[in-house]
Amino acid sequence: MKYRTAIMNSGTPSNWGLLIGGLLLLSPLWSKAQKHFDLNAHCQEAYQEIIQLRLEAGQKILDAEKKRDPSNLIPLFLENYIDFFTLFFNEDPAEYQVRKDMLDRRIQWMCEGPESSPFYLFTRSVIHFQWAAIKIKFGDNWDAGWEFRRSFLQSKELLRKFPDFTPALMLTGAMQVVAGTIPDGYKWLSGLLGIKGNIREGMGRLQGVLAANDDMSQLYRKEATFYFLYLKFYIENKHEEVFRFIKQNALDVEHNYLFAYLAANLSINNQQAAYAEQVMRRRNGGAGYLDMPVWDLEMGYVRLYHLEADAHVYLERFVRDFKGKFYLKDALQKLSWSYYLNGDMARASACREQVILKGGAESDADKQALKEAKSGEWPDKVLLRARLLCDGGYYGEALQSLQGKGESDFRLPEDKCEFAYRQGRIYDGLGRGNEAISAYQATIRMGEGLRAYFAARAALQAGYLCEQKGDRAGAISYFEKCLSLKDHDYKNSLDQKAKAGIGRCRE
């Protein structure tokens, strides 16, 4: 059974819809006030506006649709997307207090719809999924786990009852992949909640949505693309495929701010700061898009990664305007580095004090920033410049910055280890794989007993190089080495990547 009936093209229902409509009119048990799910042309238009982060335009369309048909539940469902994007990106505690009660109300509204519709389960599953992400942002991790479980189970039931309803494949696939890479530190939670993942099956389901041509797949293609590319990048580690997909499919990174964020964020994490800056500067500057301080954070990163003197301008604006906790300590750390490298120790020290006082320490980056701030030690300037240039993908300049330096030039064991690690990352970026492996091996030897993350990350990167060469056994050995190293910075995120690597190599 195909679900084109859920979409009313140009307001005209299909023959199936006419048949059902006729039966409802003939039945004395139904009335015009019966709640229903009608993803009509107006709602589709609103959804497309929202998924581009043009939230006000989407809300106006939904307001008009609610007046036109108060019994249609789809506008109430799509309003959850507006809450999700607003809270997820901006993390404003005041907005959270205003909007959080809508979760239970929306779930109750969706339960008033007909159980015969796939949207009966789909809408609730999406709402729970989105609020799981929101609650993580606001530190409600326990509640987030239960929201994820509800979404996971409802999505599985949806897929069982309506196997050809492609949005179910999108949602179930994404959750399967995420659940398949839960770090060991959270295994107790996944066991308690009864969540089991499968990376290969989940990615296959997302791929199926993107390959399908039915109306529902076309409608949800942008959202499915967002999940697919993030998971392909972070879980499958297929970075080149991600950027090839963006180029070949001509994703609109100019007018669609969600795609612009995806392209910029993934570029920054792929050592492509120049491309990330290009994407952000070419965005449509018109009004109507969600105002997001995160753009200043991303621009601050890319400017700092090329050691530009104006990096502090963007980072200061982010720190001033952002009301959330995630990556605030990391931003303050980067701001302190900007001042430190430019010789302004008064401001650098002031920012470091703020690292201790502001933001949360849930993310690995924030934890590392807090640890450095409490240590009272400042990074070696030579190594810091090399790190930033390497993180930006400026490998030639990074190598030049280390010219004439050797292990003996550094006093601390952590600095000696970092020197080897930086060499490895630079050689890796320049395509000099054998030299990179040698440097990574030296890093592992020196760093196994240190609390720094260099040895674990070196093992992960060496695993990636072996995987690229087709040496699965060697890759698994390095990934397992990464997992075996304890009590280091970025433990959860590195373990997740190593576990995903083992899963890929054993398929």
N, C-alpha and C positions, 0 to 999 in steps of 0.2 A: 504493500500500500504506500503510495507516495503522498507527501504532505504539502503539496502545492496548494491544497485547500486552505492551509493556514495563512496563506498570503493572498490578499485580494488585489490583483493587478488592476490599476485604474478604477478601483472600487467595484469591479465586476466579479462576483463569486463564480466558482466552477460549477459544473453540473451536480457534483457531489454536494457542494454547499447548498445549492438550490433545493436538492432533494431533502436534505436534513432540515433546511429552513421551512420547507412545506410541511414536514411532519410535525415540527414544533408548533407551527401555527394551528394545526388541526388538533393538537393535544390540549385538553383543558388543564393539564397539570403544569403547563408552562405559561409564562407571561413575558411581556416585553421587558420586564425588570430582571429577568434571569441573567445572572452574571455569566460572562463568556470571555473567551480569548479571541480577539480579532486583530491579528497583525496586519492591518490594512495598509493602504498606500501612505496615509498620513503618519501612522506609527513607524513605518519603515523609514520615512523621511526623517522623523525625529531621531530614530536610532542612528542613522548615518551622520547626522549632525553631532550627536553625542560622542560617537566613536572617534570623531575628529577633534574632540575636546571643545567643540562649540556648544557649550552646555546651555547658555541662555537661549540660543536659537532653538535647541531641542526642547527646552522646557516650554517655550511659547507654543510650539506645535502640540505638545502634550496637553497643555491647558485648554487649547481649543478643542482637541479630541475628547477630553473629559466632559466638556459642555455638550458636545455633539452627541456622545453616547456614554452616559454615566455608568452604564453596566459593563463596559469594556474594561477588563482588568489589565490589558497590556500597557496602557499608559502608566498605571501604578507600578507595574513591574519595571518599566524603563526608567522611572524616576530613581530606582535603586542604583542604576548605572551612574546617574548624576551624583548621588551621595558617595558612591564608591570612588569615583575619580577625584572629587573634591577632597575627601578625607585621606585617600591614599597618597596623593601627591603633596598635599599641603599640611596635613597632620595638625590642624588647628584644634586644640583641646576644647575651645568654646564651641566650635562647629560640631565636634563630636558629641558634646553634651546635648546640643539641640537635635541632632539627627539620630542618635543611637536608639531611641525608642521606636523609630520607624521599622526596625528589623521585625519585631514581633507583630506589629500591625500589618506589615506587608505580607508576612507569611500567613496571617489569618485571612487577609483578603484573597490571596491566591487559593486558599483552601475552599473558598466559596465558588470557584469555577468548576466546570464539569470534569469529572475524573476520566471521562472518555477521551479527553484531549491530551496530547503529549505535553502541552504547556502546563498542565496541572502539576506534573512532577518537575518539568524543566525550569519553570520560573522559580520554584522554591529551591531547587538545587543551585541555581545561579546566585540567588540571594544569599544563601548560606555560604557559598564559595567566596563571594565578594566580601562578606562580613568577616570571614575567617582572616582574610588578608588585612582588613581594616583593624581588627582587634590585635593582630600581631604588631601593627604599627603603634598602637596605643598601649602596648604592654600587657594586654589581657590574653596571655598565651594559653592558659588553660581553656578559657572559653573558645579561643580560636581553634584549638584542637577538636573540640566538640562540634563547632560549626563545620569544620572540614569533614568530620565523620558523617554528619547529616547529609552534607552535599554529596559525598562519595557514595553513600548507600542509596540515596535517591537517584543519583545519576545511573547507577548500576541497574536499579529497578526500571528506570526509564528506558534504558537500552534493551532490557529484556522484553518489555512490553511493546516497544516501538523501535525495532531494530533498524528500520530505514529512515528514522528521523535523524538527519545528519547533525544537527546541533548537539544531540546526545553524544555522538562520537567525539565532537570537539571537546566537550567538557570532561567526559570520562577519560579520554586520552590524556589530556593535560594533567589530571589528578593522578592517573596511573604512573606517569613519568615522575612526578614530584614525590609520590609515595615510594617509588622504587629507589630513591636516593636519600632517604632520611638518614642523617648522620647517626653514628652509634650513640652519641650523647642524648638522642631523642628516641632511641629504639623502644624504651619502656613505654613511651607515649603511643607509638604506633601499635605496639602489642596490646596495650590497654584498650585502644579505640578500635581494634580489629581492622586495621587498614593494611592492605597488601598491594604492592605496586608491581609494575612490569614495564620497564623502559621501552623495550622493543615493541610490545603490543600497543602501548600508549602512543608512541610516535607514529606507528602505522595507522592508527585511527585518525590522528590529526592530518597525516598525509592524505588519507582517504577523503576527508572533508575538502581539502584544497584541490583534489583531482576531480571531484564530482561537479556536475553541471546543473543539478536540480536547483530550483528556486531558493530553497532554504540554504543550501551550501553557498550560493552566490551572495545571499544576504549577509551571512555570517563570515564571509571570507576574510574580511579585514581583521575581525577579532581572532579568528583561527590562525591567521598569519602571525599575529602578535605572539600568541602562545607558542606556535611552532618555531619561530625564529629564536625566541629566548631560550627555549628548551634545547634546540639544536646547538645553540652557542654554548650554553653553560653545562648541559648534561652530555650531549653527544660530542662536544668539543670540535665541531666541524665549522670552524670560523670562516674559512674560505667559501664554503657552501652558502653560509648565511649571507655574506656580502654579494656573492654571485646571484643569489635569489633576489636580493633587493634591487640589483641592477637589471637583471633580466626581466623581472616583473614590473619594472618602472614604478616602484612604490612611491606614492606622492608624499615626499618628505618636506614639501614646501607648504602645502595647504592642510595636510593632515598632521596635527601636532602630536598625535599618538605615535605615528610612524616616524616623525622627526625625532621624538624623544628616543624611540627604539634605536634608530640609526646612530644618533649621537652617543647614546649611552653605551651601546655595544662597541662602537668605534673606540671610545675612550678605554674600554676594558680589553681592547685588542691592539693597544699601542698604535692607534691611528688618530692622534690628537688633531692633526691638520685637517683630516676629513671631517672629524666631529665639529670643528670650528666652522668649517665651510657649511655644513648642514644647518647649524644654528644661525649663522648670519644670513642665510638665504631663506629662512622661514618667512611666511607671509606675515607682514607686520600689521595687518589690519586688526580692527577691534573685534571683540566677540569671543575670543579664545579664553580658556581658563587661565587665570593669572597664576603662574607657578614660579616661586623663588628658586626651584631646582635648576632653572636655566642658568641662573647666576652661579650656582655651584658647579655645574658642568663647564661653564665658560671659565670660571676660576681655575678649574683643573687644567684645561687645555692650555691656558696662558702660562700657568706655572710650569707645566711640563716642557715648555720651551724657554723657561727661565725669563719670561717677559716681565718687565718692571711693573706693569699694570695689573698683574694677577690679583693683587690685594684689593683692587676696586670691586671686583665681582664677588670675591669671598666675603668682604666686609658687608656688602649689600645682602648677601644670602644670610649671614649671621644676624643682621639687623631685622630682616623681614620674615625669616622662617620661624614658625611658631611650634614646630615639632621637635622631636628628639633624635630621630635617626640621622646619622651622619653629621650631626652638629659638632660633636667632638672632633671628628675627622676634618671637617671644614676649618675649625679653629686651629687644628694642628698644621694644616696646609698654609693657613694664614700666618701662623707663627714662623713657618719655614720661609715664606716669602720675605718677611721682615728680617729674619736671621741672615738669609743669603745676601740681603742688601745692606747689612750692617746696622740695622735699627734694633738693637738689643732691648731697648726699653719697651717698644711695642711688641716685639717677639715674646718677651717675658710676660707681658700683660695678657697676651693671647693664650699662652700656656697656662696661666692661672685660671683663665676662663674654661679651658679644657676640663679641668677638675670640677668646676662648679656647674657647668651647663651641659644639657643634653643627656642622653641615655647611653648605656654601654651594652645594648643588646647585639648590635652588629659586630663582627670581628674587627672591622676597621675602627670603630669607636673604642673597642676594648684596647686595641693596640695604641691608639692615640692617648688614652688615659694612662696606660702603663708607661709610655714614654714621658708624659708630663710628670708623673709621680717620681720617676727615676731621678729627675734633676739633671740628667745628662743631655747634652745637645749632640746631634749626629755630626760625624765628620763631614766637613763641607765638600771635600772632594767626592766622597761616596754619595752624598746627598745629591749633588749636581748630576752625577752619573745615573743615579736612580731615577731622578725626574726626567732626564732626557730619554732614558730607556723606556720609562713608562709612557712617554709620548710617542714612541716609535722613531725617535731621532737617533738611530743606532750609530751612525757614523760620528755624530757629534759626541755621543756618549763615550765611544771608544777613544776619541781624541782627548776627552777630558781625563782619561786614565793614563794617557801616554806618559811613559817614564816612571810609572808607579809600580811597586811590587809589594808582596805580602809583608816584607820587612819594614815597609814605610808606615805600618799601622801597629799601634801598641796593644790595643785591647783584642782578646780572642774573638769577640763578636765582630769587630771591624775586619780582622784578617779573614774571617769566614765570609763576611759580606763582600769583601773584595773579590773572592773567588766566585761567589754567586753572581755578582754584577757582571763579571767577565762572561760567565755562562749565559746569562740572559742576553747580553749584547751579541755574542757569537751566534746564539740561537736566532736572534732577530735578523742577523746578516746572512743566515743560511749556511753557516759554518758549523755543521752538525757535529762532526768529530771533536772539534775543539770545545764545543759547548758541553758534550758529554764528559769530557775530561775535567772541565771546570766544575760541572755538577758533582762528579764523583769526589773531587777535592772538597767541595762544600759539605757533602754528606759526612765525609771523614772528620772534618773539623767541627761540624755543627751538631753531631748526634747528641752530645751531652749538654748543649746550650738550650736556653729557653727561647731563643730567637727562632723565627720561622724558616730561616734560610735553608736548612737541611731538608725539611719537609717539602718546601716548594721546589728545591732542586731535584728531589726524587720524583715529584710529580712531573716536572718539565722533562726529565730524562725519560720517564715513562711515555710521555707524548711523542718524543722523538723516536723511540723504539716502535711505538704503535704506527707512526707514519711510515716507517721502513718495512712494516709487515712482521716485525719481530714481536709476536704476541706474548711469548713466554718472557722475554726480557722486559716488556712493558708491564706485565703483571707483577714481576719481581720488584720493579721500581714503585709501582702503585702500592703494593703491600708494604714496602719500606716506608712510604709516606704515612700509611695508616698506623704503622708500628711506633712512630715517634710521638711522644706524649708531651703534654703540658707546654705547648708552644702557641704563639700568636696565630690567629686564623685557623685554629684546629678544626672547627666544625666545617667551615667552607672548604678547606683543603681535603678533609676526609670525604666530603660529599663528592668532590671531583675525582678523587682517587677511586672511590667505590664505583662511580659511574664508568671510569676507565676499565676497571676489572670486569664489570658487566659487559661492556662492549667487546672486550678481548676474548671473553668466554662464550660469546654467542655462536 
